[in-house]
Amino acid sequence: MGEIGLPEILIVLAIALLIFGPSKLAGLGKGLGEGIKNFKSSLKGDQDDPEKKS
């Protein structure tokens, strides 16, 4: 109980596709990916040199 499986994920993606459309959904995915990438790189940068904080 409470587990999210592949069928539930596919249903959510299908609803999002219907609401936003394919082009806007691709843009949202790209923006989310870039945000995660920037967040990870900032965390990694802070761990490498903690004295560079401004």
Backbone as JSON, one array per atom type, in Angstrom:
{
  "sequence": "MGEIGLPEILIVLAIALLIFGPSKLAGLGKGLGEGIKNFKSSLKGDQDDPEKKS",
  "N": [[0.84, -1.19, 0.0], [0.54, 2.23, -0.82], [2.64, 2.34, -2.55], [4.23, 3.52, -5.49], [3.91, 2.62, -8.73], [4.85, 1.57, -12.07], [2.45, 1.73, -13.73], [0.99, 3.82, -12.47], [2.74, 5.99, -12.73], [2.79, 6.25, -15.52], [0.14, 6.99, -16.0], [0.03, 9.52, -14.74], [1.92, 10.89, -16.32], [0.59, 10.81, -18.8], [-1.68, 12.38, -18.27], [-0.42, 14.84, -17.72], [0.67, 15.32, -20.23], [-1.66, 15.69, -21.73], [-2.64, 18.03, -20.54], [-0.56, 20.02, -20.72], [0.58, 19.71, -23.26], [2.76, 18.51, -25.9], [5.04, 20.16, -26.64], [5.33, 22.13, -24.65], [5.62, 20.49, -22.42], [8.06, 19.27, -22.97], [9.75, 21.47, -22.77], [9.4, 22.08, -20.05], [10.54, 19.8, -18.9], [13.18, 20.08, -19.78], [13.94, 22.44, -18.48], [13.69, 21.62, -15.82], [15.64, 19.63, -15.7], [17.97, 21.15, -16.18], [17.92, 22.76, -13.92], [18.3, 20.88, -11.85], [20.83, 19.98, -12.55], [22.38, 22.33, -12.23], [22.01, 22.71, -9.49], [23.23, 20.43, -8.39], [25.86, 20.84, -9.3], [26.51, 23.17, -7.94], [26.43, 22.29, -5.3], [28.54, 20.46, -5.36], [30.65, 22.16, -5.94], [30.71, 23.73, -3.62], [31.55, 21.85, -1.76], [34.09, 21.26, -2.63], [35.68, 23.59, -2.22], [35.25, 25.14, 0.52], [35.9, 27.69, 1.52], [35.47, 29.6, -0.39], [33.05, 30.82, -0.3], [30.83, 33.53, -0.75]],
  "CA": [[0.0, 0.0, 0.0], [1.29, 3.46, -0.88], [3.74, 2.25, -3.5], [3.95, 4.07, -6.82], [4.48, 1.74, -9.72], [4.9, 2.03, -13.46], [1.14, 2.17, -14.26], [0.62, 5.12, -11.91], [3.6, 6.99, -13.34], [2.33, 6.44, -16.89], [-1.12, 7.74, -15.96], [0.36, 10.91, -14.43], [2.55, 11.47, -17.51], [-0.44, 10.99, -19.83], [-2.49, 13.55, -17.88], [0.41, 16.02, -17.92], [0.76, 15.52, -21.67], [-2.93, 16.26, -22.18], [-2.81, 19.38, -20.01], [0.46, 20.96, -21.17], [0.95, 19.53, -24.66], [4.11, 17.96, -26.03], [6.12, 21.14, -26.71], [5.5, 22.75, -23.33], [6.11, 19.45, -21.52], [9.49, 19.12, -23.26], [10.41, 22.64, -22.18], [9.41, 21.93, -18.6], [11.53, 18.77, -18.59], [14.5, 20.65, -20.0], [14.19, 23.38, -17.39], [13.88, 20.85, -14.59], [16.95, 18.98, -15.8], [19.01, 22.17, -16.0], [17.89, 23.17, -12.52], [18.93, 19.82, -11.05], [22.25, 19.99, -12.89], [22.98, 23.48, -11.56], [21.98, 22.47, -8.05], [24.28, 19.45, -8.08], [27.19, 21.43, -9.51], [26.76, 24.13, -6.85], [26.76, 21.51, -4.11], [29.86, 19.91, -5.56], [31.59, 23.28, -5.85], [30.83, 24.12, -2.22], [32.29, 20.83, -1.03], [35.49, 21.3, -3.05], [36.38, 24.72, -1.61], [34.26, 25.82, 1.38], [36.3, 29.04, 1.85], [35.14, 30.49, -1.51], [31.68, 31.35, -0.15], [30.86, 34.99, -0.74]],
  "C": [[0.88, 1.25, 0.0], [2.47, 3.42, -1.84], [3.31, 2.82, -4.84], [4.68, 3.19, -7.83], [4.45, 2.35, -11.11], [3.53, 2.46, -13.99], [0.73, 3.55, -13.74], [1.44, 6.24, -12.53], [3.16, 7.28, -14.77], [1.03, 7.23, -16.95], [-0.85, 9.22, -15.69], [1.0, 11.58, -15.64], [1.54, 11.71, -18.63], [-1.32, 12.2, -19.52], [-1.7, 14.83, -18.09], [0.54, 16.34, -19.4], [-0.52, 16.14, -22.22], [-3.09, 17.7, -21.74], [-1.84, 20.36, -20.67], [0.76, 20.87, -22.66], [2.4, 19.12, -24.78], [5.23, 19.0, -26.01], [6.38, 21.77, -25.35], [6.04, 21.74, -22.32], [7.6, 19.22, -21.74], [10.28, 20.28, -22.67], [10.48, 22.56, -20.67], [10.44, 20.89, -18.16], [12.94, 19.29, -18.74], [14.87, 21.61, -18.87], [14.44, 22.67, -16.07], [15.24, 20.18, -14.58], [18.08, 19.96, -15.59], [19.07, 22.64, -14.56], [18.57, 22.15, -11.61], [20.42, 19.81, -11.3], [22.97, 21.14, -12.2], [23.04, 23.3, -10.05], [23.08, 21.51, -7.64], [25.67, 20.05, -8.25], [27.5, 22.45, -8.41], [27.08, 23.41, -5.55], [28.17, 20.96, -4.2], [30.92, 20.99, -5.42], [31.79, 23.73, -4.41], [31.63, 23.11, -1.42], [33.77, 20.88, -1.38], [36.27, 22.41, -2.33], [35.41, 25.51, -0.74], [34.63, 27.27, 1.71], [35.97, 30.05, 0.76], [33.74, 31.06, -1.4], [31.74, 32.86, -0.06], [29.8, 35.56, 0.18]]
}
